[in-house]
Protein backbone atom coordinates (compact mmCIF):
# COMPACT_ATOMS: atom_id res chain seq x y z
CA UNK A 1 0.00 0.00 0.00
CA UNK A 2 3.08 2.26 0.02
CA UNK A 3 4.18 3.59 -3.35
CA UNK A 4 7.52 5.07 -4.32
CA UNK A 5 6.82 7.65 -7.01
CA UNK A 6 9.49 8.84 -9.44
CA UNK A 7 9.69 12.62 -9.68
CA UNK A 8 11.84 15.42 -11.00
CA UNK A 9 12.99 18.41 -8.93
CA UNK A 10 11.75 21.99 -9.09
CA UNK A 11 14.38 24.67 -8.70
CA UNK A 12 12.26 27.22 -6.84
CA UNK A 13 11.57 25.53 -3.49
CA UNK A 14 13.77 27.71 -1.30
CA UNK A 15 11.95 28.55 1.96
CA UNK A 16 11.68 32.22 2.88
CA UNK A 17 11.52 33.73 6.37
CA UNK A 18 8.71 31.33 7.26
CA UNK A 19 8.46 28.38 4.89
CA UNK A 20 7.79 27.96 1.19
CA UNK A 21 5.16 30.32 -0.23
CA UNK A 22 3.87 30.32 -3.78
CA UNK A 23 0.62 30.83 -5.65
CA UNK A 24 -1.87 27.94 -5.47
CA UNK A 25 -1.42 27.01 -9.16
CA UNK A 26 2.31 26.54 -8.47
CA UNK A 27 1.58 24.11 -5.64
CA UNK A 28 -0.94 22.34 -7.88
CA UNK A 29 1.77 21.39 -10.36
CA UNK A 30 2.48 17.67 -10.60
CA UNK A 31 4.34 16.47 -7.50
CA UNK A 32 5.16 20.03 -6.38
CA UNK A 33 3.79 19.72 -2.84
CA UNK A 34 4.91 16.09 -2.64
CA UNK A 35 8.47 17.02 -3.58
CA UNK A 36 8.70 19.65 -0.86
CA UNK A 37 7.16 17.46 1.84
CA UNK A 38 9.47 14.57 0.95
CA UNK A 39 12.40 16.99 1.01
CA UNK A 40 11.40 17.89 4.58
CA UNK A 41 11.31 14.23 5.63
CA UNK A 42 14.58 13.45 3.83
CA UNK A 43 16.28 16.27 5.76
CA UNK A 44 15.26 14.90 9.18
CA UNK A 45 16.60 12.02 11.25
CA UNK A 46 15.19 9.90 14.04
CA UNK A 47 11.46 10.37 13.47
CA UNK A 48 10.56 6.69 12.97
CA UNK A 49 7.53 5.96 15.15
CA UNK A 50 7.36 9.57 16.37
CA UNK A 51 4.45 12.05 16.34
CA UNK A 52 3.90 14.66 13.62
CA UNK A 53 1.43 17.55 13.98
CA UNK A 54 -0.35 18.73 10.81
CA UNK A 55 -2.72 21.66 10.39
CA UNK A 56 -3.31 24.88 8.54
CA UNK A 57 -5.25 28.11 8.36
CA UNK A 58 -8.11 26.77 6.24
CA UNK A 59 -7.17 28.62 3.08
CA UNK A 60 -7.83 27.24 -0.39
CA UNK A 61 -5.96 23.95 -1.04
CA UNK A 62 -5.45 23.35 2.70
CA UNK A 63 -7.46 20.12 2.89
CA UNK A 64 -5.91 18.59 -0.22
CA UNK A 65 -2.33 19.08 0.96
CA UNK A 66 -3.17 17.84 4.46
CA UNK A 67 -4.34 14.55 2.95
CA UNK A 68 -1.09 14.31 0.98
CA UNK A 69 1.01 15.09 4.07
CA UNK A 70 -0.78 12.48 6.19
CA UNK A 71 -0.28 9.74 3.58
CA UNK A 72 3.36 10.68 3.10
CA UNK A 73 3.97 10.73 6.87
CA UNK A 74 2.65 7.17 7.05
CA UNK A 75 4.80 6.05 4.14
CA UNK A 76 7.92 7.59 5.66
CA UNK A 77 7.54 5.91 9.03
CA UNK A 78 5.92 8.33 11.47
CA UNK A 79 4.00 6.53 14.21
CA UNK A 80 1.28 9.09 14.85
CA UNK A 81 -0.22 12.21 13.28
CA UNK A 82 -2.25 14.79 15.20
CA UNK A 83 -4.37 16.93 12.87
CA UNK A 84 -6.83 19.70 13.67
CA UNK A 85 -10.49 19.04 12.95
CA UNK A 86 -11.34 20.31 9.48
CA UNK A 87 -7.62 20.68 8.85
CA UNK A 88 -7.64 23.77 11.09
CA UNK A 89 -4.83 24.75 13.45
CA UNK A 90 -3.72 28.33 13.95
CA UNK A 91 0.05 28.69 13.80
CA UNK A 92 0.41 29.37 17.56
CA UNK A 93 -2.03 26.55 18.33
CA UNK A 94 0.05 24.17 16.21
CA UNK A 95 3.15 25.21 18.15
CA UNK A 96 1.32 24.52 21.40
CA UNK A 97 0.17 21.07 20.25
CA UNK A 98 3.73 20.14 19.22
CA UNK A 99 5.01 21.17 22.64
CA UNK A 100 2.18 19.74 24.75
CA UNK A 101 2.24 16.30 23.13
CA UNK A 102 6.04 16.23 22.69
CA UNK A 103 5.75 15.75 18.94
CA UNK A 104 8.83 15.34 16.77
CA UNK A 105 7.70 18.34 14.73
CA UNK A 106 4.87 19.71 12.62
CA UNK A 107 3.85 20.72 9.14
CA UNK A 108 1.97 24.02 9.13
CA UNK A 109 0.09 24.95 5.96
CA UNK A 110 -0.28 28.70 5.66
CA UNK A 111 0.79 31.79 3.78
CA UNK A 112 0.12 33.83 6.93
CA UNK A 113 -1.34 37.27 6.16
CA UNK A 114 -1.36 36.79 2.37
CA UNK A 115 -4.63 36.42 0.39
CA UNK A 116 -6.23 33.02 -0.21
CA UNK A 117 -8.19 31.54 -3.12
CA UNK A 118 -7.72 29.46 -6.28
CA UNK A 119 -5.16 31.88 -7.75
CA UNK A 120 -3.84 33.35 -4.51
CA UNK A 121 -1.25 32.24 -1.97
CA UNK A 122 -0.41 28.98 -0.23
CA UNK A 123 2.46 27.89 1.97
CA UNK A 124 4.12 24.96 3.72
CA UNK A 125 6.57 25.24 6.58
CA UNK A 126 8.17 22.80 8.97
CA UNK A 127 8.29 23.39 12.73
CA UNK A 128 10.78 21.54 14.91
CA UNK A 129 10.20 19.80 18.23
CA UNK A 130 10.32 22.97 20.32
CA UNK A 131 7.27 24.15 18.38
CA UNK A 132 9.11 26.85 16.47
CA UNK A 133 9.91 27.37 12.79
CA UNK A 134 12.82 25.33 11.47
CA UNK A 135 16.14 27.18 11.80
CA UNK A 136 18.16 28.09 8.74
CA UNK A 137 20.37 24.99 8.88
CA UNK A 138 17.22 22.86 8.50
CA UNK A 139 15.59 24.98 5.78
CA UNK A 140 18.89 25.08 3.91
CA UNK A 141 19.01 21.28 4.02
CA UNK A 142 15.41 21.06 2.79
CA UNK A 143 16.17 23.35 -0.14
CA UNK A 144 19.32 21.42 -1.01
CA UNK A 145 17.37 18.16 -1.05
CA UNK A 146 14.56 19.68 -3.14
CA UNK A 147 17.04 20.46 -5.92
CA UNK A 148 18.01 16.81 -6.42
CA UNK A 149 14.98 14.84 -5.25
CA UNK A 150 14.07 11.96 -7.57
CA UNK A 151 11.28 10.12 -5.71
CA UNK A 152 8.80 10.36 -2.86
CA UNK A 153 6.88 7.86 -0.74
CA UNK A 154 3.12 7.93 -0.22
CA UNK A 155 0.55 5.53 1.23
CA UNK A 156 -2.01 4.50 -1.38
CA UNK A 157 -5.07 4.77 0.89
CA UNK A 158 -8.34 6.66 0.95
CA UNK A 159 -8.59 10.14 2.45
CA UNK A 160 -8.97 10.60 6.20
CA UNK A 161 -12.25 12.08 7.46
CA UNK A 162 -10.91 15.39 8.78
CA UNK A 163 -14.26 16.48 10.19
CA UNK A 164 -14.67 13.61 12.66
CA UNK A 165 -12.72 13.81 15.92
CA UNK A 166 -11.14 10.53 16.96
CA UNK A 167 -8.44 8.08 15.92
CA UNK A 168 -8.07 6.23 12.63
CA UNK A 169 -5.20 4.07 11.37
CA UNK A 170 -3.38 3.90 8.04
CA UNK A 171 -0.40 1.69 7.27
CA UNK A 172 0.41 1.18 10.95
CA UNK A 173 0.27 4.92 11.73
CA UNK A 174 -2.49 6.35 13.93
CA UNK A 175 -4.17 9.57 12.84
CA UNK A 176 -5.97 11.47 15.59
CA UNK A 177 -8.27 14.33 14.62
CA UNK A 178 -8.30 16.75 17.56
CA UNK A 179 -10.36 19.76 18.62
CA UNK A 180 -8.16 22.59 17.26
CA UNK A 181 -9.23 25.07 19.96
CA UNK A 182 -9.35 23.18 23.28
CA UNK A 183 -5.64 22.88 24.11
CA UNK A 184 -4.96 26.48 23.11
CA UNK A 185 -7.86 27.89 25.15
CA UNK A 186 -6.67 25.92 28.18
CA UNK A 187 -3.18 27.40 27.77
CA UNK A 188 -4.53 30.96 27.59
CA UNK A 189 -6.60 30.41 30.74
CA UNK A 190 -3.41 29.34 32.56
CA UNK A 191 -1.60 32.55 31.60
CA UNK A 192 -4.21 35.26 32.11
CA UNK A 193 -6.62 36.35 34.83
CA UNK A 194 -9.86 35.38 33.09
CA UNK A 195 -11.88 36.31 36.20
CA UNK A 196 -10.59 39.89 36.12
CA UNK A 197 -11.25 40.18 32.38
CA UNK A 198 -14.76 38.74 32.81
CA UNK A 199 -15.42 41.34 35.49
CA UNK A 200 -14.16 44.12 33.22
CA UNK A 201 -16.39 43.00 30.34
CA UNK A 202 -19.31 42.35 32.67
CA UNK A 203 -19.05 45.95 33.84
CA UNK A 204 -19.81 47.24 30.35
CA UNK A 205 -16.34 47.34 28.80
CA UNK A 206 -16.90 46.75 25.07
CA UNK A 207 -14.55 44.61 22.99
CA UNK A 208 -14.64 44.06 19.23
CA UNK A 209 -12.42 41.49 17.52
CA UNK A 210 -12.18 41.08 13.74
CA UNK A 211 -11.09 37.54 12.83
CA UNK A 212 -10.96 38.59 9.14
CA UNK A 213 -12.72 35.36 8.02
CA UNK A 214 -9.53 33.56 9.01
CA UNK A 215 -8.33 30.95 11.44
CA UNK A 216 -8.63 32.83 14.75
CA UNK A 217 -12.42 33.01 14.46
CA UNK A 218 -13.13 29.74 16.34
CA UNK A 219 -10.47 30.54 18.95
CA UNK A 220 -11.76 34.06 19.61
CA UNK A 221 -15.39 32.88 19.70
CA UNK A 222 -14.54 30.28 22.35
CA UNK A 223 -12.34 32.53 24.49
CA UNK A 224 -13.66 36.09 24.11
CA UNK A 225 -17.37 35.34 23.88
CA UNK A 226 -17.85 32.00 25.68
CA UNK A 227 -15.17 32.07 28.38
CA UNK A 228 -14.82 35.82 28.95
CA UNK A 229 -18.48 36.70 28.48
CA UNK A 230 -18.33 39.28 25.69
CA UNK A 231 -21.73 39.67 23.99
CA UNK A 232 -22.45 37.55 20.95
CA UNK A 233 -21.26 39.44 17.87
CA UNK A 234 -18.18 40.86 19.61
CA UNK A 235 -16.13 38.55 17.38
CA UNK A 236 -16.74 39.55 13.76
CA UNK A 237 -16.01 37.53 10.62
CA UNK A 238 -15.43 34.46 12.77
CA UNK A 239 -15.98 31.77 10.13
CA UNK A 240 -12.71 30.69 8.45
CA UNK A 241 -13.21 30.83 4.68
CA UNK A 242 -10.91 29.40 1.96
CA UNK A 243 -10.63 32.84 0.34
CA UNK A 244 -11.00 34.87 3.55
CA UNK A 245 -14.22 36.27 2.16
CA UNK A 246 -12.33 37.79 -0.76
CA UNK A 247 -10.42 40.05 1.60
CA UNK A 248 -6.74 40.38 2.42
CA UNK A 249 -6.28 38.87 5.93
CA UNK A 250 -3.54 41.24 7.02
CA UNK A 251 -4.39 43.15 10.23
CA UNK A 252 -3.13 46.55 9.20
CA UNK A 253 -4.76 49.94 8.75
CA UNK A 254 -5.47 49.30 5.07
CA UNK A 255 -7.05 45.84 5.20
CA UNK A 256 -8.72 46.30 8.60
CA UNK A 257 -9.92 49.81 7.78
CA UNK A 258 -13.49 49.15 8.92
CA UNK A 259 -12.28 48.21 12.40
CA UNK A 260 -10.11 51.32 12.55
CA UNK A 261 -13.03 53.56 11.61
CA UNK A 262 -15.20 51.86 14.22
CA UNK A 263 -12.60 52.56 16.89
CA UNK A 264 -12.21 56.21 15.86
CA UNK A 265 -15.98 56.93 15.99
CA UNK A 266 -17.50 58.97 18.85
CA UNK A 267 -19.37 55.89 20.12
CA UNK A 268 -16.42 53.53 19.68
CA UNK A 269 -16.02 50.36 21.74
CA UNK A 270 -13.36 50.46 24.45
CA UNK A 271 -10.95 48.08 22.74
CA UNK A 272 -10.55 46.74 19.22
CA UNK A 273 -8.30 44.05 17.81
CA UNK A 274 -7.79 41.80 14.80
CA UNK A 275 -5.65 38.87 13.75
CA UNK A 276 -4.42 37.56 10.42
CA UNK A 277 -4.79 34.52 8.16
CA UNK A 278 -3.03 32.00 10.39
CA UNK A 279 -3.50 33.72 13.73
CA UNK A 280 0.04 34.79 14.53
CA UNK A 281 -0.29 38.56 13.99
CA UNK A 282 -2.31 41.20 15.79
CA UNK A 283 -3.73 44.68 15.39
CA UNK A 284 -4.41 46.63 18.59
CA UNK A 285 -6.61 49.74 18.60
CA UNK A 286 -7.91 51.48 21.69
CA UNK A 287 -10.76 53.94 21.53
CA UNK A 288 -9.26 56.81 19.53
CA UNK A 289 -5.72 55.38 19.39
CA UNK A 290 -3.96 52.97 17.03
CA UNK A 291 -1.12 51.29 18.89
CA UNK A 292 1.78 50.41 16.61
CA UNK A 293 3.16 46.87 16.93
CA UNK A 294 6.49 48.29 18.13
CA UNK A 295 4.78 50.32 20.85
CA UNK A 296 2.54 47.39 21.74
CA UNK A 297 5.58 45.18 22.31
CA UNK A 298 7.10 47.75 24.65
CA UNK A 299 3.86 48.32 26.55
CA UNK A 300 3.11 44.61 26.92
CA UNK A 301 6.62 44.02 28.24
CA UNK A 302 6.35 46.92 30.70
CA UNK A 303 3.05 45.59 32.08
CA UNK A 304 3.34 41.81 31.65
CA UNK A 305 3.82 41.28 35.38
CA UNK A 306 0.13 42.14 35.84
CA UNK A 307 -0.83 38.78 34.28
CA UNK A 308 -0.45 35.61 36.38
CA UNK A 309 1.69 33.85 33.79
CA UNK A 310 4.32 36.61 33.97
CA UNK A 311 4.00 37.70 37.60
CA UNK A 312 7.61 36.70 38.35
CA UNK A 313 8.90 39.15 35.73
CA UNK A 314 10.68 38.78 32.41
CA UNK A 315 14.02 37.16 31.71
CA UNK A 316 14.58 39.40 28.70
CA UNK A 317 13.01 41.00 25.63
CA UNK A 318 13.86 40.17 22.03
CA UNK A 319 12.89 42.17 18.96
CA UNK A 320 13.63 42.04 15.27
CA UNK A 321 16.13 44.60 14.03
CA UNK A 322 13.56 46.70 12.07
CA UNK A 323 11.29 46.94 15.15
CA UNK A 324 11.54 50.28 16.93
CA UNK A 325 13.75 50.81 19.95
CA UNK A 326 10.78 51.42 22.27
CA UNK A 327 11.25 48.02 23.94
CA UNK A 328 14.94 48.73 24.51
CA UNK A 329 14.18 51.38 27.11
CA UNK A 330 11.74 49.07 28.89
CA UNK A 331 14.43 46.39 29.09
CA UNK A 332 16.91 48.97 30.40
CA UNK A 333 14.52 50.11 33.13
CA UNK A 334 13.70 46.53 34.12
CA UNK A 335 17.39 45.62 34.17
CA UNK A 336 16.97 42.71 31.77
CA UNK A 337 18.55 41.69 28.47
CA UNK A 338 17.49 43.13 25.11
CA UNK A 339 18.24 41.04 22.02
CA UNK A 340 18.11 42.41 18.47
CA UNK A 341 17.65 39.67 15.84
CA UNK A 342 16.99 39.45 12.11
CA UNK A 343 13.39 39.38 10.89
CA UNK A 344 11.86 35.92 11.24
CA UNK A 345 10.44 34.28 14.35
CA UNK A 346 12.87 31.37 14.02
CA UNK A 347 15.62 33.66 15.35
CA UNK A 348 13.86 33.95 18.73
CA UNK A 349 13.76 30.19 19.29
CA UNK A 350 17.21 29.76 20.84
CA UNK A 351 16.71 32.77 23.15
CA UNK A 352 13.40 31.39 24.37
CA UNK A 353 14.68 27.84 24.77
CA UNK A 354 17.67 29.05 26.80
CA UNK A 355 15.48 31.20 29.07
CA UNK A 356 17.21 34.39 27.92
CA UNK A 357 14.01 36.07 26.66
CA UNK A 358 10.38 35.88 27.76
CA UNK A 359 8.59 38.26 25.38
CA UNK A 360 9.45 38.78 21.71
CA UNK A 361 8.08 40.99 18.98
CA UNK A 362 8.32 42.17 15.41
CA UNK A 363 7.14 45.43 13.90
CA UNK A 364 5.15 43.37 11.37
CA UNK A 365 2.42 42.87 13.99
CA UNK A 366 3.85 39.72 15.55
CA UNK A 367 4.15 39.47 19.32
CA UNK A 368 4.56 36.43 21.54
CA UNK A 369 6.22 34.89 24.56
CA UNK A 370 7.80 31.70 25.81
CA UNK A 371 4.38 29.98 26.07
CA UNK A 372 4.85 28.75 22.47
CA UNK A 373 7.54 29.21 19.82
CA UNK A 374 5.51 31.28 17.37
CA UNK A 375 4.13 34.75 17.45
CA UNK A 376 0.55 34.70 18.72
CA UNK A 377 -2.10 37.25 17.79
CA UNK A 378 -4.80 36.25 20.26
CA UNK A 379 -2.26 35.99 23.08
CA UNK A 380 -1.36 39.67 22.56
CA UNK A 381 -5.04 40.64 22.63
CA UNK A 382 -5.64 38.73 25.87
CA UNK A 383 -2.56 40.23 27.55
CA UNK A 384 -3.82 43.69 26.63
CA UNK A 385 -7.23 42.85 28.13
CA UNK A 386 -5.56 41.55 31.31
CA UNK A 387 -3.55 44.79 31.63
CA UNK A 388 -6.65 46.93 31.05
CA UNK A 389 -8.59 44.91 33.64
CA UNK A 390 -5.91 45.37 36.32
CA UNK A 391 -4.91 48.99 35.64
CA UNK A 392 -8.51 50.14 35.18
CA UNK A 393 -7.37 52.77 32.68
CA UNK A 394 -8.24 53.24 29.02
CA UNK A 395 -5.86 52.07 26.31
CA UNK A 396 -5.25 55.72 25.41
CA UNK A 397 -4.25 56.56 28.99
CA UNK A 398 -1.86 53.59 29.13
CA UNK A 399 -0.22 54.68 25.87
CA UNK A 400 0.18 58.31 26.91
CA UNK A 401 1.52 57.39 30.34
CA UNK A 402 4.02 55.02 28.72
CA UNK A 403 5.27 57.72 26.35
CA UNK A 404 5.58 60.19 29.23
CA UNK A 405 7.73 57.67 31.11
CA UNK A 406 9.87 56.27 28.31
CA UNK A 407 9.61 58.80 25.46
CA UNK A 408 7.92 58.19 22.11
CA UNK A 409 9.38 56.45 19.08
CA UNK A 410 7.68 57.89 16.03
CA UNK A 411 7.73 54.95 13.68
CA UNK A 412 6.32 53.91 10.32
CA UNK A 413 6.83 51.17 7.73
CA UNK A 414 6.42 51.92 4.03
CA UNK A 415 5.83 48.83 1.86
CA UNK A 416 6.37 48.87 -1.90
CA UNK A 417 4.70 45.63 -3.00
CA UNK A 418 5.24 43.61 -6.20
CA UNK A 419 8.21 45.69 -7.26
CA UNK A 420 10.19 44.35 -10.21
CA UNK A 421 12.64 41.90 -8.64
CA UNK A 422 15.68 43.14 -10.58
CA UNK A 423 14.88 46.75 -9.69
CA UNK A 424 14.51 45.88 -5.99
CA UNK A 425 17.75 43.90 -5.93
CA UNK A 426 19.51 46.76 -7.74
CA UNK A 427 18.28 49.25 -5.14
CA UNK A 428 19.66 47.15 -2.27
CA UNK A 429 22.95 46.56 -4.10
CA UNK A 430 23.33 50.31 -4.63
CA UNK A 431 22.73 50.93 -0.93
CA UNK A 432 25.40 48.38 -0.02
CA UNK A 433 27.81 50.18 -2.32
CA UNK A 434 27.20 53.43 -0.40
CA UNK A 435 27.70 52.06 3.12
CA UNK A 436 31.37 53.00 3.43
CA UNK A 437 30.85 56.59 2.31
CA UNK A 438 27.58 57.50 4.08
CA UNK A 439 28.88 58.11 7.65
CA UNK A 440 29.51 61.81 8.17
CA UNK A 441 27.29 62.93 5.29
CA UNK A 442 24.58 65.48 6.00
CA UNK A 443 21.12 65.60 4.47
CA UNK A 444 19.61 68.86 5.62
CA UNK A 445 19.59 68.78 9.42
CA UNK A 446 20.19 65.00 9.44
CA UNK A 447 23.76 63.74 9.69
CA UNK A 448 24.59 60.05 9.20
CA UNK A 449 26.34 58.55 12.21
CA UNK A 450 26.75 54.96 11.02
CA UNK A 451 25.56 52.73 8.18
CA UNK A 452 25.79 48.95 7.84
CA UNK A 453 24.25 45.74 6.55
CA UNK A 454 22.93 44.09 9.71
CA UNK A 455 24.50 40.76 10.69
CA UNK A 456 23.38 38.65 13.65
CA UNK A 457 25.60 36.49 15.82
CA UNK A 458 23.36 34.08 17.71
CA UNK A 459 24.49 34.14 21.36
CA UNK A 460 23.34 30.53 21.87
CA UNK A 461 24.57 28.49 18.91
CA UNK A 462 26.96 31.18 17.56
CA UNK A 463 25.55 30.92 14.05
CA UNK A 464 25.93 34.03 11.90
CA UNK A 465 23.21 35.48 9.66
CA UNK A 466 24.44 38.18 7.28
CA UNK A 467 22.76 40.68 4.93
CA UNK A 468 19.67 41.10 7.11
CA UNK A 469 18.88 44.72 6.26
CA UNK A 470 20.54 48.02 5.43
CA UNK A 471 20.64 50.34 8.46
CA UNK A 472 21.34 54.07 8.25
CA UNK A 473 21.56 55.66 11.69
CA UNK A 474 21.57 59.42 12.16
CA UNK A 475 22.95 61.49 14.99
CA UNK A 476 20.30 61.94 17.67
CA UNK A 477 18.87 58.43 17.37
CA UNK A 478 16.80 58.57 14.17
CA UNK A 479 17.24 55.80 11.61
CA UNK A 480 16.07 54.38 8.30
CA UNK A 481 16.17 50.66 7.48
CA UNK A 482 15.75 49.00 4.08
CA UNK A 483 15.12 45.32 3.46
CA UNK A 484 13.42 43.00 0.98
CA UNK A 485 10.64 40.90 2.49
CA UNK A 486 10.73 37.12 2.35
CA UNK A 487 6.97 36.65 2.76
CA UNK A 488 5.62 37.62 -0.66
CA UNK A 489 4.89 35.32 -3.59
CA UNK A 490 5.21 37.59 -6.62
CA UNK A 491 7.78 40.24 -7.47
CA UNK A 492 9.62 41.77 -4.54
CA UNK A 493 8.37 43.72 -1.54
CA UNK A 494 10.64 46.57 -0.48
CA UNK A 495 10.13 47.55 3.13
CA UNK A 496 11.39 50.90 4.41
CA UNK A 497 11.32 51.51 8.17
CA UNK A 498 11.53 55.08 9.46
CA UNK A 499 12.04 55.95 13.12
CA UNK A 500 12.60 59.03 15.27
CA UNK A 501 12.86 59.12 19.07
CA UNK A 502 11.14 62.03 20.81
CA UNK A 503 11.71 62.37 24.58
CA UNK A 504 9.65 65.58 25.03
CA UNK A 505 6.02 64.84 26.12
CA UNK A 506 5.00 68.21 24.64
CA UNK A 507 5.84 66.78 21.21
CA UNK A 508 4.08 63.44 21.54
CA UNK A 509 0.91 64.38 19.65
CA UNK A 510 2.37 65.12 16.19
CA UNK A 511 0.89 63.14 13.30
CA UNK A 512 3.31 60.30 12.58
CA UNK A 513 4.01 60.92 8.89
CA UNK A 514 4.51 64.61 9.62
CA UNK A 515 6.96 63.82 12.43
CA UNK A 516 8.92 61.58 10.04
CA UNK A 517 8.65 63.73 6.88
CA UNK A 518 12.33 64.72 6.64
CA UNK A 519 13.46 61.12 7.21
CA UNK A 520 11.05 59.85 4.55
CA UNK A 521 12.48 62.34 2.05
CA UNK A 522 16.07 61.40 2.92
CA UNK A 523 15.28 57.68 2.57
CA UNK A 524 14.15 58.29 -1.00
CA UNK A 525 17.15 60.51 -1.72
CA UNK A 526 19.67 57.93 -0.51
CA UNK A 527 17.99 54.84 -1.99
CA UNK A 528 16.49 56.38 -5.14
CA UNK A 529 13.18 54.63 -4.55
CA UNK A 530 11.16 56.62 -7.09
CA UNK A 531 13.90 56.48 -9.72
CA UNK A 532 14.70 52.79 -9.34
CA UNK A 533 11.22 51.32 -8.78
CA UNK A 534 9.00 53.82 -10.59
CA UNK A 535 6.84 54.03 -7.47
CA UNK A 536 5.79 57.48 -6.33
CA UNK A 537 4.27 56.25 -3.08
CA UNK A 538 4.13 53.10 -0.94
CA UNK A 539 1.50 50.40 -1.48
CA UNK A 540 0.86 50.26 2.28
CA UNK A 541 1.84 52.56 5.14
CA UNK A 542 1.70 51.23 8.69
C-alpha positions, 0 to 999 in steps of 0.5 A: 500500500506504500508507493515510491513515485518517481519525480523530477525536482523543481528549482524554486523551493527555497523557503523564505523567512517562514516556509515555502510560499507560492501561488496555489497554481504553483503548488498544484503542479504535478508532485510540487507539494509532494516534492517539498514534503518529501524533502522535509522528511529526507532532511530529518533524522530519528522520526521513525515511530514519532508524532507529527502535527499537521494543520493549517489556516483553512485557506484554499488547497489546505485540505488537499495538501493535508491529505497528501502530508498524512499519507506521506507521513505514514509512508515515511515511518511516522508513528502518529499524526495529530491533525486539527479538525477540518484541517484547522490549526492556527500557527500558535495553536500548532506550536502549542500542540507540538510542545504539549504532546512532545511531537517530533515536529509539525507541518503548518500549511499557511501563507500567513497574512497573504490572500487566499483563493484558487489563484492566490497564496499557499504555503508549507513550513516545517516546525521543529520539536520545540514548536518553532519554525525550522532554523536556517540549517534545516531549511537550507538542508530542505532546499538542497534536497529539493534540488536533487529529489528523484522520488517520494513515498506515499501511502495509497489509501483513501482520504482521512475524514478530517471532520470527525474527531477521533483516531483512525489508522493507516499503514500502521500509523495512527491519525488522531483528529483533535479539537483545534481550539481546546488545548490552546484555550486551556493554555490561555486560561493558565496565563491570564486572569480570566476572572478579572477580564470577565469582570471588566467586560461584565461591567460594560467594557466593550470589545470588538475582535475582527477575525478577518474570516480567518483561522482565529475566528473559532479561537476568539469565539470560544475565548472572548465570547464564551469564556470571557463573556463578551456579547455575541457578535463581539467577534466579527467575521469568525468563520474561516473561509478558503478565500478569507471572504475575498479580503486580504487577511492582514491586520493593518490599517489598510485591510482592517480599515473598517475596524479602525473607523469603528474605533475612531468613531465617537461611540467607539467600543473600548478596545478593538483588535484583529488577527491575520490569516493564520493567527500569529499577527495582531492589530491593537486599537484602543478607543481613539488610538492605534497602537503600533506593533512596536509600541505594543511590544514595549507596553506589553513588556512593561506591564506583563507582570500584571498577568499571572503567567508573567507575575515573576517578571521577564528574563529578557526582551527580544525584537527584530532589528527593524522593530523600533527601539521602544522596547529597549528602554523598557528592558533597560529600566527593568534591568533585563537583556534586550536582544536584536535579531533578524526578521523571522520568528525562528531567530527567537527560538534559541533565546526562548529555549535558553530562558534568555528572553520571555517576550518577543516581537516584530514590527510586522504585527507579531508578538509572543512569549515563551508559552509557544515558539511562534508569534501569537495574535490572540495571546497579545489581545488577551494580555492587553485585556488583562492589563486593562482589567488590572490597571482600570485605565483606558488604552489611550491613557496607558499609551500616553503614560508610557510615552511620558515615562519612556519617550515616544518612538515615532515609527512607520513602515512603508511597503512597496509591493510587487516591485520588479525583482531586478529593480529591488535587488539593484536598489539594495545593491546600490545601498550596499555600495554606499555604506562605506561613504555615508557616515559623516554625510549630512542631508539637511539637518540629518547627519549620518552617524553609522551605516551597515548591513545588519549581521546577527551572531546568535548568542546561543549556537553562535551561528551568523546570519548576514545581509539582514537589512541596510541600516542608516543611523543618524545622529540623535537616534533617528534611523532608516532601514531598508530590506526586501521581504521574504513573505511575498509570492510575486515580485519583490516587496521593499520595506522601508522603516523610518524611526525618530525618538522624541523624549519631550512629552510636549511633542508626543501628539504630532501626526506620525508621517509629519513627524517623520517627513524629513526622514522619509524624504532622505530615505528616498534621496539615498535609496532612489526609490522613485527612480529605481522602482517607478513608485511614487508612493508606498502600497501600504503605510503602517 
